[in-house]
Amino acid sequence: MTVAALLVLAGGTYLMRLLPLVLHDRVALSPRTVRLVELGAVGLLVALVATGTWFEGAGFAGWARPAGVAVAAGALLLRVPFVLVVVLAAATTAGLRLAGIA
């Protein structure tokens, strides 16, 4: 990557973070637009979780990782403390991998 490209990307990142702070009081968005942006953020997070759960690189991640995510989701539904959710998910994934279920 050339220095010019790096500077352009750095400047763009800086502006994307600065503009909401500068324009916050000057631009009014309709409630519908705000709702669509919120839904877009939720959709993006769901897509990231789904791809991170099922895929590693270009291939299938194996069954241990989705099982760990499923255990975490179940624990969250039961309102288990978050630290315990992480420990349960990691233990499930590690246990299945130790048992040979990649």
N, C-alpha and C positions, 0 to 999 in steps of 0.2 A: 504494500500500500504506500503510495507516495505521500509526501508531507502535505501537499496541497489537498489531497482527498481527506487526509486525517483532520486538517484544519477545518474543512467544509463540514465534515460530520460532527466535529466538536462544536462548531458554531451553531449548527442546526439543532443539536441536542440542547445547547444552552438556551437558544431562543424558544424551543418548545417548552422548556421549564419556566422561562421568564414570562412569556406572554399571558398565561392565566393570572399571574400575580399583578401584572400591569393592567390588564383589561377587565379585571373582575368587576369593578364598579361601573365600567363604561358600556358593557355589552349585556343586554338582558335576553335571556333565552326563555322560550315558552316552556310551560310545564311539560308539554308533550316531548319537546326536544331533550329536556333534562331526563325524562323517563327513558327515552330511547338510548341516551348515552349510558345511563345506569344499566339497562338491559344488555347493551353491547359489552360492557365490562364484565357482567356476569357470564355472558356467553363465551367470552374470551377465556375466562378462568376455567370454565367447564371444559372447553376444548383443550386447554393445557393439561388439566388433570387427566382427561381421557387419553391423550396421546402419551403422556408420561406413564400412565398405568399400563397400557397395552403394548407399547412399542419401545424398543431400544435400538437406536440407529434406524436402520431400514427394515428390521425384522421384529418378529414377535418377542416380547420380553420374557415369556414363560408364564406359568400359572401361579408361581409363588407371589409375585408382585400384585397381581389383581386380587389374590386372596387376602393379602395384607391390607390393601385398600378397602376391601369389603368388610374386614374386621373393624377397621378404623371407622368406616361409615356407620356400622352397627353400634359401635361404642359411642359415637357422637349422638346417634338417635336416643341412646339411653342416658345421655347427659353425663357421661363419665368425664372426669377432669382431663384436660387436654394432654398433660404430661403422660398420663396413663394411656390415653388413646395412642400416642406416638409409641410408647413402649409395647403395647399390645400389637400394633401393626408391625413393628420391627421384629418382635418375637415370632409372630406368625410367619412372616416372610423368611426369617432366618431358619426357623424350625422346618419349614417345607423344603428349603434348599438343602438343609442338612440331611433330610430324609431322601434327597435325590430328586425331588420335584422342582425342576428349575422353573 
